[in-house]
Amino acid sequence: MSIPSNRQPPSSAKTIDLFVWGPLFKTDIPELDAQHQRLLNMVNQLNQMLIETEQWEPRSQQFFEVVDELRAYIQFILGLRKGS
């Protein structure tokens, strides 16, 4: 299984993050912290796409690609943890 790419959030003059990475989320385990940061970034990216409603139609395919990427990445992480 290939790991989904780390996409950049859509360009926008104003970015609103649902989650901001900080001490509350840190585990001090670098691998887990990197995985959790990536998950938060994907959720924030989806949120930003929903905020940009005037561009919803052109971005709908991209939105579903990010949803699929998020799903695949969560399955990948859970697979890693099952194997531990």
C-alpha positions, -999 to 999 in steps of 0.1 A, spaced: 0 0 0 14 34 -9 12 62 16 -8 92 4 12 123 -5 13 152 18 -7 178 -1 -6 215 5 -37 232 18 -57 251 -9 -45 286 -15 -66 312 3 -62 347 16 -76 335 50 -69 301 65 -89 288 94 -76 258 112 -98 236 133 -68 221 150 -35 239 157 -6 216 165 7 222 201 17 207 234 -18 193 240 -13 169 211 23 160 216 33 125 227 70 131 226 73 101 203 85 116 170 69 90 147 35 93 164 37 131 166 45 133 128 15 110 121 -8 131 143 4 163 127 -3 150 93 -38 139 103 -45 174 117 -32 190 85 -55 169 64 -85 177 86 -76 214 84 -73 211 46 -108 196 43 -121 224 66 -106 250 44 -121 236 13 -155 237 30 -150 273 40 -143 282 4 -179 276 -6 -178 299 -36 -152 275 -51 -170 243 -39 -179 229 -74 -145 232 -89 -129 218 -58 -154 189 -53 -131 163 -69 -101 176 -50 -122 175 -18 -131 138 -23 -95 130 -32 -84 145 2 -111 125 20 -98 93 3 -63 103 12 -73 108 49 -91 75 50 -62 56 35 -37 73 58 -58 64 89 -60 28 77 -22 28 72 -16 42 107 -40 17 123 -23 -11 104 11 0 118 -3 0 153 -19 -34 149 15 -48 139 32 -33 170 
